[in-house]
Amino acid sequence: MIIRDATSADLPAITRIYSDSVQNGVANYELMTPDEAEMGRRMAALRENFYPYLIATDDDGWVLGYAYASAFRTRPAYRWLVEDSIYLTPEARGQGVGLALLEALIGQCETLGFRQMVAVIGGAHPASIAVHQKAGFVSAGMIAGSGHKFGLWLDTVFMQRPLGEGKATDPDPDSYPGTLFAG
């Protein structure tokens, strides 16, 4: 498996993987599948703020999944906290791809200076919870019945893990991500 930065050339595969998640899963609460142009706009918005966006491929270049970090909230006090998102092809699930992507994403976010990472797990998805636990995340709460999809009320699980020094020291407000959302 190869993990690398995503490019716009990956958008067809990213759109296909996300579409499967929207149409067949409860990990996200989106109800209508965004098209490739919208997925491109979303990728560009993340990359404009230097958030990591990664792709996992097999040795032949077939995209197995992707992961990215994004703002949890855009108010300045939240700028040290990122939310992770991971999506896999059905064939890649249970093969260690999600954990490899998450560990790479954690490493990049620590290098950038983020101090906390949160997972917002739709549908209380057991496989996603397990992957995050393996990567050092702990439970940070749940909102019961927070989403409604496929005729089901779904719970949202929150998990969290520190990055780098976490909350042990004050961050440097003049460094990235200290400049995010600064007015």
GUSEMI-20621 format. One line per field, with one value per residue (C-alpha): residue number from 1; residue in one letter; x, y, z. Coordinates in steps of 0.25 Angstrom, whole numbers, always signed. Example, Ala and Ser with C-alpha at 12.3 -4.5 7.8 and 13.67 -1.06 7.14 Angstrom:
2
resi (1,2)
resn (a,s)
px (+49,+55)
py (-18,-4)
pz (+31,+29)
This chain:
183
resi (1,2,3,4,5,6,7,8,9,10,11,12,13,14,15,16,17,18,19,20,21,22,23,24,25,26,27,28,29,30,31,32,33,34,35,36,37,38,39,40,41,42,43,44,45,46,47,48,49,50,51,52,53,54,55,56,57,58,59,60,61,62,63,64,65,66,67,68,69,70,71,72,73,74,75,76,77,78,79,80,81,82,83,84,85,86,87,88,89,90,91,92,93,94,95,96,97,98,99,100,101,102,103,104,105,106,107,108,109,110,111,112,113,114,115,116,117,118,119,120,121,122,123,124,125,126,127,128,129,130,131,132,133,134,135,136,137,138,139,140,141,142,143,144,145,146,147,148,149,150,151,152,153,154,155,156,157,158,159,160,161,162,163,164,165,166,167,168,169,170,171,172,173,174,175,176,177,178,179,180,181,182,183)
resn (m,i,i,r,d,a,t,s,a,d,l,p,a,i,t,r,i,y,s,d,s,v,q,n,g,v,a,n,y,e,l,m,t,p,d,e,a,e,m,g,r,r,m,a,a,l,r,e,n,f,y,p,y,l,i,a,t,d,d,d,g,w,v,l,g,y,a,y,a,s,a,f,r,t,r,p,a,y,r,w,l,v,e,d,s,i,y,l,t,p,e,a,r,g,q,g,v,g,l,a,l,l,e,a,l,i,g,q,c,e,t,l,g,f,r,q,m,v,a,v,i,g,g,a,h,p,a,s,i,a,v,h,q,k,a,g,f,v,s,a,g,m,i,a,g,s,g,h,k,f,g,l,w,l,d,t,v,f,m,q,r,p,l,g,e,g,k,a,t,d,p,d,p,d,s,y,p,g,t,l,f,a,g)
px (+0,+5,+0,+2,-4,-17,-18,-29,-26,-31,-45,-52,-48,-51,-65,-68,-63,-71,-83,-84,-83,-94,-103,-100,-95,-98,-84,-88,-101,-101,-113,-110,-97,-89,-83,-69,-69,-74,-64,-53,-58,-57,-43,-39,-45,-37,-24,-25,-23,-12,-20,-15,-22,-17,-20,-16,-14,-10,+3,-4,-9,-24,-29,-33,-38,-35,-34,-33,-33,-42,-46,-55,-61,-56,-56,-41,-41,-43,-31,-23,-33,-35,-46,-42,-50,-47,-54,-51,-55,-63,-52,-42,-50,-44,-30,-23,-24,-32,-22,-11,-18,-21,-7,-1,-12,-8,+6,+4,-5,+5,+16,+7,+5,-9,-11,-24,-31,-46,-54,-68,-74,-87,-96,-87,-80,-73,-62,-59,-59,-49,-39,-39,-37,-25,-19,-20,-34,-43,-58,-62,-77,-89,-101,-113,-122,-114,-117,-128,-124,-130,-142,-133,-129,-114,-105,-92,-80,-69,-54,-42,-27,-16,-6,+8,+9,-7,-11,+1,+7,+2,+3,+11,+0,+9,+11,+2,-9,-9,-12,-24,-37,-30,-37)
py (+0,+14,+26,+40,+54,+54,+62,+66,+54,+46,+53,+42,+31,+40,+43,+29,+25,+36,+33,+19,+24,+33,+23,+11,+15,+23,+28,+41,+48,+54,+49,+54,+50,+62,+62,+62,+77,+79,+69,+77,+90,+83,+78,+91,+98,+89,+90,+105,+104,+94,+83,+69,+61,+47,+35,+20,+12,-2,-5,-4,+10,+6,+16,+8,+20,+34,+42,+57,+67,+79,+89,+84,+98,+111,+120,+124,+117,+104,+106,+95,+84,+76,+66,+54,+47,+34,+27,+13,+5,-7,-16,-9,-10,-19,-19,-9,+3,+12,+10,+13,+26,+30,+29,+36,+47,+48,+49,+61,+68,+67,+73,+84,+88,+83,+79,+71,+62,+58,+48,+50,+36,+36,+24,+20,+11,+0,-2,+13,+13,+1,+8,+20,+13,+6,+19,+24,+31,+31,+33,+48,+46,+43,+50,+40,+41,+52,+48,+41,+33,+21,+22,+20,+30,+30,+33,+41,+37,+46,+42,+50,+48,+58,+62,+66,+72,+73,+82,+81,+94,+107,+107,+118,+127,+132,+119,+111,+107,+119,+128,+120,+128,+140,+153)
pz (+0,-3,+4,-3,-4,-12,-25,-33,-42,-31,-31,-39,-29,-17,-22,-25,-11,-4,-13,-8,+7,+4,-3,+6,+19,+32,+34,+29,+29,+15,+8,-6,-13,-17,-31,-35,-36,-22,-17,-24,-17,-4,-6,-11,+2,+11,+3,+3,+18,+17,+23,+20,+9,+7,-3,+0,-13,-16,-23,-36,-33,-30,-20,-7,+1,+6,+18,+22,+33,+34,+44,+55,+56,+50,+62,+65,+79,+72,+62,+69,+68,+55,+51,+43,+32,+26,+14,+8,-3,+1,-3,+6,+19,+29,+23,+31,+21,+30,+41,+32,+26,+40,+46,+34,+36,+51,+47,+37,+47,+58,+49,+45,+60,+63,+77,+77,+67,+68,+61,+59,+56,+50,+52,+64,+53,+61,+51,+51,+66,+67,+57,+65,+78,+71,+68,+82,+82,+95,+96,+97,+97,+89,+84,+83,+71,+65,+50,+42,+30,+23,+33,+45,+56,+57,+69,+67,+75,+78,+80,+83,+84,+87,+76,+80,+93,+94,+105,+113,+108,+101,+86,+78,+73,+62,+56,+47,+51,+60,+48,+44,+45,+51,+49)
